[in-house]
Structure formats: structure tokens, C-alpha cells
Amino acid sequence: MMPREVEDWGPSPEQRYQQSEMAGILSEAIGELDPQFRTVFQLRDIEELSTEETAEALDLSVPAVKSRLLRARLKLREKLNSFFRQGEKL
């Protein structure tokens, strides 16, 4: 009987480190959002509530939820873009 090597399909230590760094960067960027934008972003994009459920939970109109979500996403994009552009220069 010959022993077989089983290949590990999990992430490598480097990949795990990159994932944890990315999670930290994203978490920090979300934490820097204004509370009104952060709450809507967390409910819609992280908790995956519908727009209507989010509006009901926060006692807002559906258009207000959509507006705040758009602003939150744009602010996150701006923060993350500037971070990654800075990383490219190094």
C-alpha cells in the first residue's frame, strides 16, 4: 500500500494573511463612515436586509435608504481607492 499525498485546497498562509489584512482595512473604512451611512450600509450590504426592511427598521423612507446607501458606497470606494493607490506607489 502506497501512501498518497492529499493536496491542501485551503488558502496558503500568505492568502490567509492577505484576507485578514483586507478585512481589517475594510472594517476600518466602514467604521469611519458617518453613523447614518454606516447603519444603512451594514443593514443592506452586510446583513442583506431588503431596502424596504431597512427603511422600516430605521423608520426612513425607501428613497432615503437608497440615497444613504449610495453615499456610503461612494465614500467607501473613495477611501479604498485612495488606500490602494497609495499602496501601488510603494
ChimeraX attribute file (.defattr): number of C-alpha atoms within 10 A of each C-alpha:
attribute: neighborCount
match mode: 1-to-1
recipient: residues
	/A:1	3
	/A:2	4
	/A:3	5
	/A:4	6
	/A:5	6
	/A:6	6
	/A:7	6
	/A:8	7
	/A:9	6
	/A:10	8
	/A:11	10
	/A:12	10
	/A:13	9
	/A:14	9
	/A:15	11
	/A:16	12
	/A:17	12
	/A:18	12
	/A:19	13
	/A:20	12
	/A:21	12
	/A:22	12
	/A:23	12
	/A:24	12
	/A:25	15
	/A:26	15
	/A:27	11
	/A:28	11
	/A:29	18
	/A:30	21
	/A:31	11
	/A:32	14
	/A:33	18
	/A:34	11
	/A:35	12
	/A:36	13
	/A:37	20
	/A:38	21
	/A:39	18
	/A:40	26
	/A:41	26
	/A:42	16
	/A:43	19
	/A:44	20
	/A:45	12
	/A:46	9
	/A:47	11
	/A:48	12
	/A:49	16
	/A:50	13
	/A:51	19
	/A:52	16
	/A:53	16
	/A:54	23
	/A:55	20
	/A:56	13
	/A:57	12
	/A:58	14
	/A:59	11
	/A:60	13
	/A:61	14
	/A:62	15
	/A:63	12
	/A:64	14
	/A:65	25
	/A:66	18
	/A:67	13
	/A:68	17
	/A:69	23
	/A:70	15
	/A:71	16
	/A:72	23
	/A:73	17
	/A:74	12
	/A:75	18
	/A:76	19
	/A:77	13
	/A:78	12
	/A:79	17
	/A:80	15
	/A:81	12
	/A:82	11
	/A:83	13
	/A:84	10
	/A:85	10
	/A:86	10
	/A:87	9
	/A:88	7
	/A:89	6
	/A:90	5
